[in-house]
Amino acid sequence: MAKYKVIVPKAGAADEHGTSAKLYPVDEIVDANEDWQEELMQTFMANGWAVEVKVDAPEEAKRARNDKGQLKADDPSTPDVNEAWEGGKAPTKKKTKKKAVAKKKTTKKASK
C-alpha cells in the first residue's frame, strides 16, 4: 500500500471501472489500496501531477511497567537485554554538538 500526494489538481477515476470521475485537489493524500488506484497514481506521477509519500513513522521507545503501573528497572545480570524498556532495547541517545568557542582577539602593545 503506497501513499501519494497530489501536487496538481486533476480529474481521475473514482472507481475500479472508471465509470465515475473525481477531482483530486492539491495536497490530497491518496492511499493506493487497490490495483486501479495504484495505476491511476502511477499515471499521475508519470505526468508530474503527484509524488509518492514515504511514511516511516519511527516507533517511540516506551518504558516498561509492572502490574501496578510503576516503571521497571533494568536487571544488571542480563547485559544483552534491557528490561527497563519495552522490546528489550533502550533508545539511542542523540549526540549534541559542542559549540565552538570564539578565540579572543589580542591587540598589539605600542613599544616605546
N, CA, C and O atoms as a printed pandas DataFrame, in Angstrom:
     atom_number atom_name residue_name chain_id  residue_number  x_coord  y_coord  z_coord
0              1         N          MET        A               1    0.844   -1.170    0.000
1              2        CA          MET        A               1    0.000    0.000    0.000
2              3         C          MET        A               1    0.897    1.243    0.000
3              4         O          MET        A               1    1.631    1.494    0.956
4              5         N          ALA        A               2    0.824    1.998   -1.067
5              6        CA          ALA        A               2    1.620    3.212   -1.177
6              7         C          ALA        A               2    0.722    4.427   -0.998
7              8         O          ALA        A               2   -0.487    4.361   -1.220
8              9         N          LYS        A               3    1.330    5.530   -0.596
9             10        CA          LYS        A               3    0.594    6.781   -0.456
10            11         C          LYS        A               3    1.165    7.784   -1.439
11            12         O          LYS        A               3    2.370    7.820   -1.685
12            13         N          TYR        A               4    0.282    8.597   -1.998
13            14        CA          TYR        A               4    0.667    9.590   -2.985
14            15         C          TYR        A               4    0.058   10.928   -2.604
15            16         O          TYR        A               4   -1.038   10.994   -2.047
16            17         N          LYS        A               5    0.790   11.996   -2.915
17            18        CA          LYS        A               5    0.308   13.348   -2.663
18            19         C          LYS        A               5    0.111   14.029   -4.004
19            20         O          LYS        A               5    1.034   14.094   -4.817
20            21         N          VAL        A               6   -1.087   14.535   -4.235
21            22        CA          VAL        A               6   -1.413   15.216   -5.485
22            23         C          VAL        A               6   -0.822   16.619   -5.421
23            24         O          VAL        A               6   -1.048   17.346   -4.453
24            25         N          ILE        A               7   -0.054   17.010   -6.462
25            26        CA          ILE        A               7    0.558   18.339   -6.470
26            27         C          ILE        A               7   -0.046   19.246   -7.534
27            28         O          ILE        A               7    0.193   20.454   -7.525
28            29         N          VAL        A               8   -0.833   18.671   -8.461
29            30        CA          VAL        A               8   -1.553   19.451   -9.470
30            31         C          VAL        A               8   -2.991   18.933   -9.475
31            32         O          VAL        A               8   -3.202   17.728   -9.614
32            33         N          PRO        A               9   -3.991   19.817   -9.326
33            34        CA          PRO        A               9   -5.368   19.328   -9.296
34            35         C          PRO        A               9   -5.760   18.730  -10.650
35            36         O          PRO        A               9   -5.646   19.385  -11.686
36            37         N          LYS        A              10   -6.221   17.489  -10.624
37            38        CA          LYS        A              10   -6.595   16.787  -11.859
38            39         C          LYS        A              10   -7.794   15.903  -11.590
39            40         O          LYS        A              10   -8.026   15.456  -10.466
40            41         N          ALA        A              11   -8.553   15.660  -12.658
41            42        CA          ALA        A              11   -9.670   14.727  -12.579
42            43         C          ALA        A              11   -9.151   13.335  -12.892
43            44         O          ALA        A              11   -8.248   13.169  -13.711
44            45         N          GLY        A              12   -9.722   12.344  -12.242
45            46        CA          GLY        A              12   -9.322   10.969  -12.468
46            47         C          GLY        A              12  -10.441   10.030  -12.088
47            48         O          GLY        A              12  -11.489   10.460  -11.607
48            49         N          ALA        A              13  -10.220    8.763  -12.301
49            50        CA          ALA        A              13  -11.226    7.752  -11.990
50            51         C          ALA        A              13  -11.507    7.720  -10.493
51            52         O          ALA        A              13  -10.613    7.891   -9.664
52            53         N          ALA        A              14  -12.773    7.497  -10.180
53            54        CA          ALA        A              14  -13.171    7.426   -8.782
54            55         C          ALA        A              14  -13.553    6.012   -8.373
55            56         O          ALA        A              14  -13.826    5.749   -7.202
56            57         N          ASP        A              15  -13.573    5.097   -9.351
57            58        CA          ASP        A              15  -13.912    3.718   -9.026
58            59         C          ASP        A              15  -13.100    2.763   -9.903
59            60         O          ASP        A              15  -12.365    3.181  -10.798
60            61         N          GLU        A              16  -13.250    1.509   -9.628
61            62        CA          GLU        A              16  -12.473    0.463  -10.294
62            63         C          GLU        A              16  -12.725    0.400  -11.797
63            64         O          GLU        A              16  -11.808    0.105  -12.563
64            65         N          HIS        A              17  -13.954    0.672  -12.229
65            66        CA          HIS        A              17  -14.318    0.539  -13.639
66            67         C          HIS        A              17  -14.086    1.828  -14.418
67            68         O          HIS        A              17  -14.139    1.818  -15.647
68            69         N          GLY        A              18  -13.834    2.924  -13.734
69            70        CA          GLY        A              18  -13.620    4.201  -14.406
70            71         C          GLY        A              18  -14.904    4.828  -14.894
71            72         O          GLY        A              18  -14.869    5.703  -15.759
72            73         N          THR        A              19  -16.042    4.403  -14.362
73            74        CA          THR        A              19  -17.331    4.931  -14.801
74            75         C          THR        A              19  -17.666    6.274  -14.162
75            76         O          THR        A              19  -18.512    7.009  -14.671
76            77         N          SER        A              20  -17.014    6.595  -13.059
77            78        CA          SER        A              20  -17.242    7.899  -12.433
78            79         C          SER        A              20  -15.890    8.578  -12.238
79            80         O          SER        A              20  -14.857    7.930  -12.062
80            81         N          ALA        A              21  -15.939    9.909  -12.275
81            82        CA          ALA        A              21  -14.718   10.695  -12.161
82            83         C          ALA        A              21  -14.729   11.492  -10.868
83            84         O          ALA        A              21  -15.777   11.738  -10.270
84            85         N          LYS        A              22  -13.547   11.883  -10.461
85            86        CA          LYS        A              22  -13.382   12.643   -9.225
86            87         C          LYS        A              22  -12.275   13.657   -9.449
87            88         O          LYS        A              22  -11.312   13.371  -10.161
88            89         N          LEU        A              23  -12.393   14.827   -8.859
89            90        CA          LEU        A              23  -11.323   15.813   -8.894
90            91         C          LEU        A              23  -10.407   15.553   -7.705
91            92         O          LEU        A              23  -10.849   15.558   -6.556
92            93         N          TYR        A              24   -9.150   15.330   -7.984
93            94        CA          TYR        A              24   -8.154   15.132   -6.935
94            95         C          TYR        A              24   -7.507   16.489   -6.667
95            96         O          TYR        A              24   -6.688   16.936   -7.469
96            97         N          PRO        A              25   -7.855   17.164   -5.550
97            98        CA          PRO        A              25   -7.324   18.505   -5.278
98            99         C          PRO        A              25   -5.856   18.462   -4.821
99           100         O          PRO        A              25   -5.325   17.412   -4.460
100          101         N          VAL        A              26   -5.238   19.622   -4.851
101          102        CA          VAL        A              26   -3.844   19.761   -4.422
102          103         C          VAL        A              26   -3.727   19.370   -2.945
103          104         O          VAL        A              26   -4.613   19.660   -2.142
104          105         N          ASP        A              27   -2.631   18.714   -2.606
105          106        CA          ASP        A              27   -2.286   18.281   -1.249
106          107         C          ASP        A              27   -3.147   17.135   -0.729
107          108         O          ASP        A              27   -3.073   16.806    0.455
108          109         N          GLU        A              28   -3.959   16.522   -1.580
109          110        CA          GLU        A              28   -4.721   15.361   -1.133
110          111         C          GLU        A              28   -3.793   14.157   -1.073
111          112         O          GLU        A              28   -3.013   13.924   -1.997
112          113         N          ILE        A              29   -3.873   13.403   -0.002
113          114        CA          ILE        A              29   -3.093   12.181    0.156
114          115         C          ILE        A              29   -3.994   11.016   -0.271
115          116         O          ILE        A              29   -5.075   10.820    0.284
116          117         N          VAL        A              30   -3.533   10.250   -1.262
117          118        CA          VAL        A              30   -4.304    9.130   -1.786
118          119         C          VAL        A              30   -3.646    7.832   -1.336
119          120         O          VAL        A              30   -2.466    7.604   -1.604
120          121         N          ASP        A              31   -4.409    6.983   -0.652
121          122        CA          ASP        A              31   -3.939    5.649   -0.281
122          123         C          ASP        A              31   -4.282    4.705   -1.421
123          124         O          ASP        A              31   -5.456    4.441   -1.677
124          125         N          ALA        A              32   -3.268    4.196   -2.105
125          126        CA          ALA        A              32   -3.492    3.283   -3.227
126          127         C          ALA        A              32   -3.606    1.866   -2.683
127          128         O          ALA        A              32   -2.629    1.117   -2.661
128          129         N          ASN        A              33   -4.816    1.505   -2.243
129          130        CA          ASN        A              33   -5.054    0.187   -1.657
130          131         C          ASN        A              33   -5.332   -0.872   -2.707
131          132         O          ASN        A              33   -5.095   -2.057   -2.470
132          133         N          GLU        A              34   -5.830   -0.462   -3.862
133          134        CA          GLU        A              34   -6.203   -1.414   -4.908
134          135         C          GLU        A              34   -5.383   -1.158   -6.160
135          136         O          GLU        A              34   -4.761   -0.105   -6.303
136          137         N          ASP        A              35   -5.386   -2.141   -7.079
137          138        CA          ASP        A              35   -4.577   -2.044   -8.297
138          139         C          ASP        A              35   -4.961   -0.847   -9.152
139          140         O          ASP        A              35   -4.083   -0.173   -9.691
140          141         N          TRP        A              36   -6.256   -0.566   -9.289
141          142        CA          TRP        A              36   -6.673    0.543  -10.153
142          143         C          TRP        A              36   -6.202    1.884   -9.594
143          144         O          TRP        A              36   -5.866    2.792  -10.354
144          145         N          GLN        A              37   -6.178    2.009   -8.255
145          146        CA          GLN        A              37   -5.681    3.237   -7.635
146          147         C          GLN        A              37   -4.177    3.374   -7.859
147          148         O          GLN        A              37   -3.676    4.470   -8.106
148          149         N          GLU        A              38   -3.471    2.262   -7.773
149          150        CA          GLU        A              38   -2.023    2.275   -7.999
150          151         C          GLU        A              38   -1.722    2.691   -9.440
151          152         O          GLU        A              38   -0.826    3.501   -9.676
152          153         N          GLU        A              39   -2.463    2.143  -10.400
153          154        CA          GLU        A              39   -2.270    2.504  -11.810
154          155         C          GLU        A              39   -2.558    3.985  -12.044
155          156         O          GLU        A              39   -1.816    4.663  -12.755
156          157         N          LEU        A              40   -3.640    4.482  -11.444
157          158        CA          LEU        A              40   -4.001    5.890  -11.587
158          159         C          LEU        A              40   -2.904    6.790  -11.036
159          160         O          LEU        A              40   -2.532    7.778  -11.669
160          161         N          MET        A              41   -2.386    6.451   -9.862
161          162        CA          MET        A              41   -1.346    7.271   -9.244
162          163         C          MET        A              41   -0.027    7.172  -10.008
163          164         O          MET        A              41    0.733    8.140  -10.048
164          165         N          GLN        A              42    0.255    6.022  -10.611
165          166        CA          GLN        A              42    1.454    5.899  -11.451
166          167         C          GLN        A              42    1.342    6.823  -12.659
167          168         O          GLN        A              42    2.328    7.437  -13.067
168          169         N          THR        A              43    0.142    6.921  -13.231
169          170        CA          THR        A              43   -0.088    7.841  -14.348
170          171         C          THR        A              43    0.086    9.282  -13.886
171          172         O          THR        A              43    0.705   10.089  -14.579
172          173         N          PHE        A              44   -0.456    9.603  -12.722
173          174        CA          PHE        A              44   -0.295   10.948  -12.171
174          175         C          PHE        A              44    1.188   11.269  -11.973
175          176         O          PHE        A              44    1.641   12.367  -12.297
176          177         N          MET        A              45    1.937   10.306  -11.441
177          178        CA          MET        A              45    3.372   10.531  -11.208
178          179         C          MET        A              45    4.123   10.709  -12.515
179          180         O          MET        A              45    4.998   11.569  -12.612
180          181         N          ALA        A              46    3.795    9.907  -13.526
181          182        CA          ALA        A              46    4.475    9.990  -14.817
182          183         C          ALA        A              46    4.265   11.356  -15.469
183          184         O          ALA        A              46    5.133   11.846  -16.192
184          185         N          ASN        A              47    3.119   11.962  -15.214
185          186        CA          ASN        A              47    2.810   13.278  -15.783
186          187         C          ASN        A              47    3.203   14.429  -14.865
187          188         O          ASN        A              47    3.024   15.594  -15.221
188          189         N          GLY        A              48    3.735   14.114  -13.687
189          190        CA          GLY        A              48    4.173   15.158  -12.761
190          191         C          GLY        A              48    3.044   15.766  -11.960
191          192         O          GLY        A              48    3.171   16.884  -11.461
192          193         N          TRP        A              49    1.939   15.046  -11.828
193          194        CA          TRP        A              49    0.787   15.566  -11.092
194          195         C          TRP        A              49    0.752   15.086   -9.650
195          196         O          TRP        A              49   -0.025   15.604   -8.847
196          197         N          ALA        A              50    1.581   14.104   -9.307
197          198        CA          ALA        A              50    1.590   13.555   -7.941
198          199         C          ALA        A              50    2.991   13.063   -7.612
199          200         O          ALA        A              50    3.804   12.811   -8.501
200          201         N          VAL        A              51    3.254   12.932   -6.324
201          202        CA          VAL        A              51    4.527   12.382   -5.856
202          203         C          VAL        A              51    4.223   11.321   -4.805
203          204         O          VAL        A              51    3.218   11.395   -4.099
204          205         N          GLU        A              52    5.108   10.335   -4.716
205          206        CA          GLU        A              52    4.932    9.291   -3.715
206          207         C          GLU        A              52    5.369    9.820   -2.356
207          208         O          GLU        A              52    6.392   10.496   -2.243
208          209         N          VAL        A              53    4.596    9.511   -1.336
209          210        CA          VAL        A              53    4.887    9.963    0.019
210          211         C          VAL        A              53    5.445    8.786    0.791
211          212         O          VAL        A              53    4.820    7.728    0.861
212          213         N          LYS        A              54    6.610    8.966    1.365
213          214        CA          LYS        A              54    7.219    7.931    2.197
214          215         C          LYS        A              54    6.788    8.179    3.631
215          216         O          LYS        A              54    7.011    9.258    4.181
216          217         N          VAL        A              55    6.171    7.176    4.228
217          218        CA          VAL        A              55    5.706    7.306    5.604
218          219         C          VAL        A              55    6.401    6.255    6.444
219          220         O          VAL        A              55    6.014    5.087    6.452
220          221         N          ASP        A              56    7.425    6.683    7.146
221          222        CA          ASP        A              56    8.148    5.810    8.056
222          223         C          ASP        A              56    8.115    6.454    9.433
223          224         O          ASP        A              56    9.025    7.194    9.808
224          225         N          ALA        A              57    7.086    6.173   10.159
225          226        CA          ALA        A              57    6.973    6.741   11.494
226          227         C          ALA        A              57    7.820    5.909   12.454
227          228         O          ALA        A              57    7.548    4.726   12.655
228          229         N          PRO        A              58    8.829    6.514   13.037
229          230        CA          PRO        A              58    9.648    5.752   13.974
230          231         C          PRO        A              58    8.852    5.438   15.232
231          232         O          PRO        A              58    8.088    6.264   15.733
232          233         N          GLU        A              59    9.051    4.236   15.721
233          234        CA          GLU        A              59    8.369    3.854   16.949
234          235         C          GLU        A              59    9.058    4.509   18.130
235          236         O          GLU        A              59   10.283    4.497   18.244
236          237         N          GLU        A              60    8.258    5.070   18.990
237          238        CA          GLU        A              60    8.825    5.676   20.182
238          239         C          GLU        A              60    9.117    4.586   21.199
239          240         O          GLU        A              60    8.321    3.667   21.393
240          241         N          ALA        A              61   10.239    4.701   21.827
241          242        CA          ALA        A              61   10.594    3.739   22.860
242          243         C          ALA        A              61    9.737    4.023   24.088
243          244         O          ALA        A              61    9.593    5.169   24.513
244          245         N          LYS        A              62    9.177    2.965   24.643
245          246        CA          LYS        A              62    8.336    3.120   25.819
246          247         C          LYS        A              62    8.973    2.398   26.988
247          248         O          LYS        A              62    9.533    1.311   26.844
248          249         N          ARG        A              63    8.878    3.016   28.131
249          250        CA          ARG        A              63    9.383    2.389   29.348
250          251         C          ARG        A              63    8.476    1.238   29.730
251          252         O          ARG        A              63    7.255    1.327   29.598
252          253         N          ALA        A              64    9.066    0.172   30.196
253          254        CA          ALA        A              64    8.313   -0.991   30.657
254          255         C          ALA        A              64    7.749   -0.706   32.043
255          256         O          ALA        A              64    8.376   -0.045   32.870
256          257         N          ARG        A              65    6.558   -1.220   32.267
257          258        CA          ARG        A              65    5.904   -1.001   33.559
258          259         C          ARG        A              65    5.453   -2.337   34.148
259          260         O          ARG        A              65    5.205   -3.299   33.421
260          261         N          ASN        A              66    5.351   -2.379   35.479
261          262        CA          ASN        A              66    4.882   -3.594   36.148
262          263         C          ASN        A              66    3.357   -3.560   36.264
263          264         O          ASN        A              66    2.714   -2.665   35.717
264          265         N          ASP        A              67    2.785   -4.521   36.966
265          266        CA          ASP        A              67    1.328   -4.623   37.097
266          267         C          ASP        A              67    0.712   -3.407   37.780
267          268         O          ASP        A              67   -0.439   -3.061   37.512
268          269         N          LYS        A              68    1.464   -2.763   38.652
269          270        CA          LYS        A              68    0.960   -1.591   39.363
270          271         C          LYS        A              68    1.104   -0.308   38.546
271          272         O          LYS        A              68    0.610    0.745   38.952
272          273         N          GLY        A              69    1.773   -0.390   37.404
273          274        CA          GLY        A              69    1.980    0.797   36.580
274          275         C          GLY        A              69    3.273    1.527   36.883
275          276         O          GLY        A              69    3.539    2.597   36.335
276          277         N          GLN        A              70    4.082    0.937   37.765
277          278        CA          GLN        A              70    5.358    1.556   38.113
278          279         C          GLN        A              70    6.412    1.177   37.081
279          280         O          GLN        A              70    6.333    0.117   36.459
280          281         N          LEU        A              71    7.399    2.053   36.904
281          282        CA          LEU        A              71    8.474    1.781   35.956
282          283         C          LEU        A              71    9.333    0.622   36.432
283          284         O          LEU        A              71    9.638    0.504   37.619
284          285         N          LYS        A              72    9.723   -0.237   35.482
285          286        CA          LYS        A              72   10.607   -1.357   35.813
286          287         C          LYS        A              72   12.057   -0.901   35.720
287          288         O          LYS        A              72   12.390    0.021   34.975
288          289         N          ALA        A              73   12.900   -1.559   36.484
289          290        CA          ALA        A              73   14.332   -1.276   36.432
290          291         C          ALA        A              73   15.015   -2.321   35.553
291          292         O          ALA        A              73   14.472   -3.400   35.319
292          293         N          ASP        A              74   16.201   -1.990   35.075
293          294        CA          ASP        A              74   16.988   -2.938   34.282
294          295         C          ASP        A              74   17.647   -3.942   35.223
295          296         O          ASP        A              74   18.089   -3.587   36.316
296          297         N          ASP        A              75   17.707   -5.193   34.788
297          298        CA          ASP        A              75   18.360   -6.232   35.576
298          299         C          ASP        A              75   19.817   -6.303   35.132
299          300         O          ASP        A              75   20.082   -6.696   33.996
300          301         N          PRO        A              76   20.776   -5.934   35.995
301          302        CA          PRO        A              76   22.192   -5.922   35.597
302          303         C          PRO        A              76   22.746   -7.313   35.289
303          304         O          PRO        A              76   23.799   -7.416   34.660
304          305         N          SER        A              77   22.070   -8.385   35.711
305          306        CA          SER        A              77   22.587   -9.735   35.449
306          307         C          SER        A              77   22.329  -10.175   34.000
307          308         O          SER        A              77   22.843  -11.205   33.566
308          309         N          THR        A              78   21.539   -9.403   33.260
309          310        CA          THR        A              78   21.293   -9.716   31.842
310          311         C          THR        A              78   21.771   -8.544   30.987
311          312         O          THR        A              78   20.984   -7.654   30.665
312          313         N          PRO        A              79   23.064   -8.535   30.615
313          314        CA          PRO        A              79   23.608   -7.387   29.888
314          315         C          PRO        A              79   23.090   -7.254   28.448
315          316         O          PRO        A              79   23.158   -6.168   27.870
316          317         N          ASP        A              80   22.573   -8.349   27.861
317          318        CA          ASP        A              80   22.120   -8.274   26.473
318          319         C          ASP        A              80   20.666   -7.814   26.342
319          320         O          ASP        A              80   20.219   -7.536   25.229
320          321         N          VAL        A              81   19.917   -7.725   27.445
321          322        CA          VAL        A              81   18.514   -7.303   27.417
322          323         C          VAL        A              81   18.319   -6.194   28.438
323          324         O          VAL        A              81   18.804   -6.280   29.566
324          325         N          ASN        A              82   17.604   -5.153   28.032
325          326        CA          ASN        A              82   17.305   -4.059   28.946
326          327         C          ASN        A              82   15.832   -4.151   29.337
327          328         O          ASN        A              82   14.958   -3.754   28.565
328          329         N          GLU        A              83   15.557   -4.667   30.516
329          330        CA          GLU        A              83   14.190   -4.883   30.967
330          331         C          GLU        A              83   13.446   -3.581   31.257
331          332         O          GLU        A              83   12.221   -3.591   31.381
332          333         N          ALA        A              84   14.145   -2.487   31.365
333          334        CA          ALA        A              84   13.508   -1.208   31.670
334          335         C          ALA        A              84   12.766   -0.637   30.467
335          336         O          ALA        A              84   11.983    0.302   30.611
336          337         N          TRP        A              85   13.004   -1.191   29.290
337          338        CA          TRP        A              85   12.368   -0.691   28.066
338          339         C          TRP        A              85   11.604   -1.803   27.372
339          340         O          TRP        A              85   12.064   -2.944   27.345
340          341         N          GLU        A              86   10.440   -1.488   26.808
341          342        CA          GLU        A              86    9.671   -2.466   26.047
342          343         C          GLU        A              86   10.468   -2.823   24.795
343          344         O          GLU        A              86   11.031   -1.949   24.137
344          345         N          GLY        A              87   10.509   -4.105   24.476
345          346        CA          GLY        A              87   11.297   -4.558   23.338
346          347         C          GLY        A              87   12.709   -4.940   23.733
347          348         O          GLY        A              87   13.423   -5.543   22.931
348          349         N          GLY        A              88   13.134   -4.609   24.941
349          350        CA          GLY        A              88   14.440   -5.017   25.434
350          351         C          GLY        A              88   15.609   -4.165   24.987
351          352         O          GLY        A              88   16.758   -4.524   25.242
352          353         N          LYS        A              89   15.350   -3.046   24.327
353          354        CA          LYS        A              89   16.438   -2.162   23.919
354          355         C          LYS        A              89   16.115   -0.742   24.330
355          356         O          LYS        A              89   14.985   -0.278   24.173
356          357         N          ALA        A              90   17.106   -0.061   24.852
357          358        CA          ALA        A              90   16.942    1.338   25.223
358          359         C          ALA        A              90   17.089    2.195   23.968
359          360         O          ALA        A              90   17.797    1.801   23.041
360          361         N          PRO        A              91   16.438    3.359   23.916
361          362        CA          PRO        A              91   16.590    4.227   22.752
362          363         C          PRO        A              91   18.010    4.789   22.676
363          364         O          PRO        A              91   18.677    4.970   23.694
364          365         N          THR        A              92   18.450    5.057   21.463
365          366        CA          THR        A              92   19.786    5.630   21.304
366          367         C          THR        A              92   19.725    7.108   21.653
367          368         O          THR        A              92   18.749    7.797   21.357
368          369         N          LYS        A              93   20.772    7.570   22.279
369          370        CA          LYS        A              93   20.829    8.969   22.678
370          371         C          LYS        A              93   21.298    9.808   21.504
371          372         O          LYS        A              93   22.165    9.392   20.736
372          373         N          LYS        A              94   20.715   10.993   21.372
373          374        CA          LYS        A              94   21.122   11.906   20.314
374          375         C          LYS        A              94   22.425   12.580   20.737
375          376         O          LYS        A              94   22.587   12.985   21.887
376          377         N          LYS        A              95   23.340   12.689   19.791
377          378        CA          LYS        A              95   24.596   13.359   20.085
378          379         C          LYS        A              95   24.390   14.857   19.948
379          380         O          LYS        A              95   23.759   15.330   19.002
380          381         N          THR        A              96   24.929   15.591   20.900
381          382        CA          THR        A              96   24.825   17.039   20.848
382          383         C          THR        A              96   26.132   17.613   20.340
383          384         O          THR        A              96   27.214   17.130   20.672
384          385         N          LYS        A              97   26.014   18.644   19.535
385          386        CA          LYS        A              97   27.209   19.297   19.014
386          387         C          LYS        A              97   27.729   20.281   20.055
387          388         O          LYS        A              97   26.967   20.990   20.712
388          389         N          LYS        A              98   29.046   20.297   20.179
389          390        CA          LYS        A              98   29.649   21.259   21.084
390          391         C          LYS        A              98   29.749   22.590   20.356
391          392         O          LYS        A              98   30.077   22.647   19.171
392          393         N          LYS        A              99   29.465   23.636   21.076
393          394        CA          LYS        A              99   29.541   24.964   20.485
394          395         C          LYS        A              99   31.006   25.368   20.356
395          396         O          LYS        A              99   31.817   25.118   21.248
396          397         N          ALA        A             100   31.324   25.995   19.236
397          398        CA          ALA        A             100   32.684   26.455   19.017
398          399         C          ALA        A             100   32.928   27.690   19.886
399          400         O          ALA        A             100   32.099   28.597   19.956
400          401         N          VAL        A             101   34.056   27.697   20.525
401          402        CA          VAL        A             101   34.412   28.817   21.386
402          403         C          VAL        A             101   35.191   29.813   20.544
403          404         O          VAL        A             101   36.174   29.455   19.896
404          405         N          ALA        A             102   34.754   31.049   20.555
405          406        CA          ALA        A             102   35.420   32.093   19.781
406          407         C          ALA        A             102   36.755   32.446   20.446
407          408         O          ALA        A             102   36.845   32.581   21.666
408          409         N          LYS        A             103   37.779   32.591   19.616
409          410        CA          LYS        A             103   39.093   32.961   20.139
410          411         C          LYS        A             103   39.099   34.432   20.513
411          412         O          LYS        A             103   38.463   35.261   19.862
412          413         N          LYS        A             104   39.829   34.734   21.571
413          414        CA          LYS        A             104   39.927   36.123   21.999
414          415         C          LYS        A             104   40.905   36.853   21.102
415          416         O          LYS        A             104   41.962   36.331   20.746
416          417         N          LYS        A             105   40.537   38.052   20.751
417          418        CA          LYS        A             105   41.408   38.877   19.924
418          419         C          LYS        A             105   42.367   39.625   20.836
419          420         O          LYS        A             105   41.970   40.185   21.858
420          421         N          THR        A             106   43.626   39.624   20.452
421          422        CA          THR        A             106   44.625   40.354   21.231
422          423         C          THR        A             106   45.088   41.544   20.442
423          424         O          THR        A             106   45.193   41.493   19.216
424          425         N          THR        A             107   45.362   42.603   21.138
425          426        CA          THR        A             107   45.839   43.817   20.472
426          427         C          THR        A             107   47.332   43.973   20.772
427          428         O          THR        A             107   47.810   43.650   21.859
428          429         N          LYS        A             108   48.031   44.468   19.789
429          430        CA          LYS        A             108   49.468   44.674   19.973
430          431         C          LYS        A             108   49.698   45.935   20.782
431          432         O          LYS        A             108   49.042   46.958   20.588
432          433         N          LYS        A             109   50.666   45.826   21.709
433          434        CA          LYS        A             109   51.000   46.982   22.518
434          435         C          LYS        A             109   52.012   47.827   21.756
435          436         O          LYS        A             109   52.886   47.303   21.066
436          437         N          ALA        A             110   51.884   49.100   21.889
437          438        CA          ALA        A             110   52.826   50.015   21.237
438          439         C          ALA        A             110   54.125   49.997   22.022
439          440         O          ALA        A             110   54.125   50.152   23.243
440          441         N          SER        A             111   55.209   49.811   21.332
441          442        CA          SER        A             111   56.508   49.765   22.005
442          443         C          SER        A             111   57.153   51.144   21.957
443          444         O          SER        A             111   57.036   51.845   20.952
444          445         N          LYS        A             112   57.832   51.541   23.031
445          446        CA          LYS        A             112   58.479   52.847   23.120
446          447         C          LYS        A             112   59.966   52.723   23.141
447          448         O          LYS        A             112   60.669   53.731   23.214
